Amino acid sequence: MTGNQSTVENAKEKLDRWLKDGITTPGGKLPSERELGELLGIKRMTLRQALLNLEAESKIFRKDRKGWFVTQPRFNYSPELSASFQRAAIEQGREPSWGFTEKNRTSDIPETLAPLIAVTPSTELYRITGWGALEGHKVFYHETYINPEVAPGFIEQLENHSFSAVWE
């Protein structure tokens, strides 16, 4: 411990070193706060502050009532590309999931959208909203409009499948 560093900073540095040394794999659970406090010889509140500092740096995350976990590597995906979220996640060793909050037909579409997909503002479109997740953590929300003339029956075929599974 250097003279200028606080106990929190020292605990954070030691935890960070343990993470770099691979005490647990990405996505893996850290020992309990009680165990970590004993290993480091510090009080729980000091440990909690060190853990919160590592969380602020996106090195770990906390699940309520489950503990602290090591973050996964950054997920690289651009929704502007035609690659599916599911395929990109699997290729990067991640566990994708998704859900839908709404699937309906609507003619109430944003004015800015109509010219982009070459329809009139009163054209009826499918509107699908939902979310995508990695390892059970929601990482995005989507609101998607699809022309039923281009993809007849899309909503009925979608059920709980991914968009790409239905398109293919």
Phi and psi in degrees as a GROMACS rama.xvg file:
@    title "Ramachandran Plot"
@    xaxis  label "Phi"
@    yaxis  label "Psi"
@TYPE xy
-82.9384  156.796  THR-2
-63.615  -26.4761  GLY-3
-91.1383  -11.1708  ASN-4
-95.0741  141.795  GLN-5
-79.2819  167.603  SER-6
-61.2619  -37.4924  THR-7
-62.5473  -47.3117  VAL-8
-62.2253  -40.7057  GLU-9
-65.2465  -41.8819  ASN-10
-63.8223  -41.8297  ALA-11
-61.8868  -45.1654  LYS-12
-61.7719  -41.3762  GLU-13
-66.9125  -43.5642  LYS-14
-62.0622  -42.7389  LEU-15
-60.7314  -41.5855  ASP-16
-63.4853  -41.9537  ARG-17
-61.2684  -40.3135  TRP-18
-63.6926  -44.0242  LEU-19
-64.7004  -32.5773  LYS-20
-79.9337  -5.06992  ASP-21
79.4563  41.8117  GLY-22
-61.845  -23.0231  ILE-23
-151.341  154.438  THR-24
-79.6378  159.21  THR-25
-53.8101  132.318  PRO-26
89.3175  -13.8035  GLY-27
-77.1673  157.604  GLY-28
-86.9556  137.366  LYS-29
-78.8587  159.412  LEU-30
-58.2219  162.091  PRO-31
-61.384  160.428  SER-32
-59.648  -38.2858  GLU-33
-60.3842  -47.2642  ARG-34
-64.3198  -44.2212  GLU-35
-62.7878  -41.4135  LEU-36
-60.2108  -40.7809  GLY-37
-67.3306  -42.46  GLU-38
-61.36  -38.3052  LEU-39
-90.2001  -11.8769  LEU-40
67.6668  36.6676  GLY-41
-128.638  164.443  ILE-42
-74.532  156.51  LYS-43
-61.5292  -39.1481  ARG-44
-67.1065  -34.7527  MET-45
-66.0737  -44.4471  THR-46
-61.0233  -45.5104  LEU-47
-57.0339  -42.3543  ARG-48
-64.0975  -40.6103  GLN-49
-63.8181  -41.6676  ALA-50
-64.8906  -41.8717  LEU-51
-63.2579  -36.0492  LEU-52
-64.3274  -41.281  ASN-53
-67.391  -35.0927  LEU-54
-64.6994  -40.1798  GLU-55
-62.651  -26.0099  ALA-56
-91.1051  6.71521  GLU-57
62.4409  29.9115  SER-58
-93.3773  -26.7678  LYS-59
-140.148  166.795  ILE-60
-144.716  161.211  PHE-61
-117.457  136.893  ARG-62
-108.749  126.569  LYS-63
-52.8686  131.116  ASP-64
63.8741  10.5217  ARG-65
-121.402  -23.3951  LYS-66
115.91  -165.762  GLY-67
-103.938  142.891  TRP-68
-133.32  152.653  PHE-69
-80.047  134.213  VAL-70
-68.2057  152.553  THR-71
-79.697  162.388  GLN-72
-60.3953  155.082  PRO-73
-56.6309  137.457  ARG-74
-91.4606  125.086  PHE-75
-103.081  116.726  ASN-76
-159.082  136.756  TYR-77
-120.455  117.387  SER-78
-64.5342  -12.7317  PRO-79
-76.4489  -17.0995  GLU-80
-85.9959  161.819  LEU-81
-82.8619  -5.07223  SER-82
-66.9712  141.386  ALA-83
-78.4941  148.775  SER-84
-58.5139  -44.3406  PHE-85
-59.9934  -49.2491  GLN-86
-63.243  -44.4805  ARG-87
-61.5859  -40.8417  ALA-88
-64.9442  -46.8159  ALA-89
-63.4577  -41.9429  ILE-90
-61.6045  -27.1831  GLU-91
-97.1334  13.5619  GLN-92
74.0275  25.2803  GLY-93
-107.264  165.76  ARG-94
-110.824  100  GLU-95
-84.3368  152.591  PRO-96
-151.962  166.222  SER-97
-158.239  164.935  TRP-98
-152.683  163.261  GLY-99
-118.116  136.833  PHE-100
-98.0805  -29.4577  THR-101
-148.883  142.917  GLU-102
-142.762  107.531  LYS-103
-150.745  176.279  ASN-104
-104.147  139.357  ARG-105
-148.83  149.311  THR-106
-110.407  2.85697  SER-107
-91.3073  82.0025  ASP-108
-110.607  151.617  ILE-109
-58.4925  137.246  PRO-110
-57.0518  -34.8609  GLU-111
-71.8202  -18.8567  THR-112
-81.1042  -39.1193  LEU-113
-50.3048  -50.2792  ALA-114
-67.6072  -27.0376  PRO-115
-68.0825  -32.118  LEU-116
-112.805  16.9414  ILE-117
55.2519  52.2547  ALA-118
-132.283  161.306  VAL-119
-81.9359  157.321  THR-120
-58.3277  -22.0256  PRO-121
-93.5079  -0.195258  SER-122
-63.0654  136.882  THR-123
-83.9052  128.488  GLU-124
-125.989  160.899  LEU-125
-77.3932  136.352  TYR-126
-121.046  121.178  ARG-127
-125.63  124.817  ILE-128
-119.671  150.699  THR-129
179.166  -164.11  GLY-130
-141.289  158.762  TRP-131
-122.319  146.896  GLY-132
-136.305  155.833  ALA-133
-123.867  126.581  LEU-134
50.8124  37.0147  GLU-135
81.5891  0.591522  GLY-136
-101.632  121.029  HIS-137
-65.2744  128.016  LYS-138
-117.863  -14.1447  VAL-139
-157.654  158.183  PHE-140
-116.815  143.236  TYR-141
-132.907  150.307  HIS-142
-130.086  112.76  GLU-143
-120.385  135.823  THR-144
-114.604  133.241  TYR-145
-132.46  135.419  ILE-146
-76.9524  120.783  ASN-147
-62.5857  -21.5615  PRO-148
-71.4754  -29.7214  GLU-149
-81.6232  -35.0052  VAL-150
-136.203  73.6824  ALA-151
-61.5026  136.721  PRO-152
73.1383  13.306  GLY-153
-57.3145  -46.2586  PHE-154
-61.7636  -42.7539  ILE-155
-64.9671  -37.6899  GLU-156
-75.9325  -23.8582  GLN-157
-64.0819  -45.5044  LEU-158
41.711  -116.024  GLU-159
-115.163  20.1783  ASN-160
-79.2124  164.349  HIS-161
-75.6489  157.439  SER-162
-54.7745  -46.865  PHE-163
-64.5785  -32.8107  SER-164
-63.905  -36.5285  ALA-165
-77.5635  -39.951  VAL-166
-62.1308  -39.7767  TRP-167
